[in-house]
Amino acid sequence: MSRQHDATAARSCANMTHHSTARRGTLAASEALALPVMFDVWPTVGDALGLGRTATYALARAGELPIPCFRIGRQLRARRSDLLRFLGMENDEAATEATAAASSEPTNQTP
């Protein structure tokens, strides 16, 4: 596949995200908060953005995904913090981590 073809595919995929027929936001908030620190771009980012596999990879290849992607060997990965920030959930992540930390701390109460 040529670079020109990749750029054309990415532009057409980017235009698809603006149509009302695209599935959007099929990743539940609880699923997003439970993600590992880094994960594969497909299917997680694709699901969150309502994109199919081909469109997700075409946009990633063109550098047009709204979430930074990292190539690690042959894998294309994304960070949970970037996805949550894009979805407007970064405060939810901090609240969840604070609650988990508070519940794991020992208490000094005597019976």
C-alpha positions in Angstrom: 0.0 0.0 0.0 1.5 3.4 -0.9 1.7 6.4 1.3 -0.6 8.4 -1.0 -3.2 5.6 -0.7 -2.8 5.6 3.1 -3.4 9.3 3.3 -6.5 9.1 1.1 -7.8 6.2 3.2 -7.2 8.2 6.4 -9.0 11.3 5.0 -12.0 9.2 4.0 -12.0 7.5 7.4 -11.8 10.8 9.2 -14.8 12.0 7.2 -16.7 8.8 8.2 -16.4 9.8 11.9 -18.6 12.9 11.2 -21.5 10.9 9.8 -24.5 10.1 12.0 -24.4 6.4 10.9 -21.0 5.8 12.6 -21.1 3.9 15.9 -19.8 6.1 18.7 -18.8 5.5 22.2 -19.4 1.7 22.5 -16.8 1.5 25.3 -18.5 1.7 28.7 -17.1 4.0 31.4 -16.5 1.1 33.7 -14.6 -0.7 30.9 -12.5 2.4 30.2 -11.6 2.8 33.9 -10.7 -0.9 34.2 -8.2 -0.8 31.2 -4.5 -1.6 31.8 -2.1 1.3 31.7 -1.3 0.5 28.0 -3.4 -1.5 25.6 -3.8 -2.3 21.9 -5.3 0.4 19.8 -7.7 -2.0 18.2 -10.3 -2.8 19.4 -10.3 -0.5 22.5 -9.6 2.9 20.9 -11.7 2.0 17.9 -14.7 1.1 20.1 -14.3 4.2 22.1 -14.4 6.4 19.0 -17.0 4.3 17.2 -14.6 3.2 14.4 -14.0 -0.1 12.7 -10.6 -1.8 12.5 -9.6 -0.5 9.1 -10.5 3.1 9.9 -8.7 2.9 13.3 -5.5 1.7 11.8 -5.7 4.0 8.8 -6.1 7.0 11.1 -3.3 5.8 13.4 -1.0 5.3 10.5 -1.7 8.8 9.3 -1.2 10.2 12.8 -4.8 11.5 12.9 -6.2 9.6 15.8 -7.1 12.0 18.7 -5.2 9.7 21.1 -1.4 9.3 20.8 -0.3 5.9 19.7 3.0 4.1 20.3 4.5 1.4 18.2 6.1 -1.3 20.4 7.6 -3.9 18.2 4.7 -4.9 15.9 2.0 -3.7 18.3 0.3 -0.3 18.2 -0.5 0.7 21.7 -2.3 3.6 23.5 -2.3 4.8 27.1 -5.3 4.6 29.4 -4.7 8.2 30.7 -4.8 9.6 27.1 -8.0 7.7 26.3 -9.7 8.9 29.5 -8.6 12.5 28.9 -10.0 12.4 25.4 -13.3 10.9 26.8 -13.4 13.6 29.5 -13.0 11.0 32.3 -9.6 11.9 33.7 -11.2 13.0 37.0 -13.1 9.7 37.2 -9.7 7.9 37.0 -8.2 10.0 39.8 -11.3 9.4 42.0 -11.2 5.7 41.4 -7.5 5.5 42.3 -7.9 7.6 45.4 -10.8 5.4 46.6 -8.8 2.3 46.0 -5.8 3.7 47.8 -7.9 4.8 50.8 -9.6 1.4 51.1 -6.3 -0.4 51.1 -4.8 1.7 53.9 -4.8 0.1 57.3 -6.9 1.8 59.9 -5.7 2.6 63.5 -9.0 1.9 65.1 -9.0 -0.4 68.1 -12.0 -2.7 68.6 
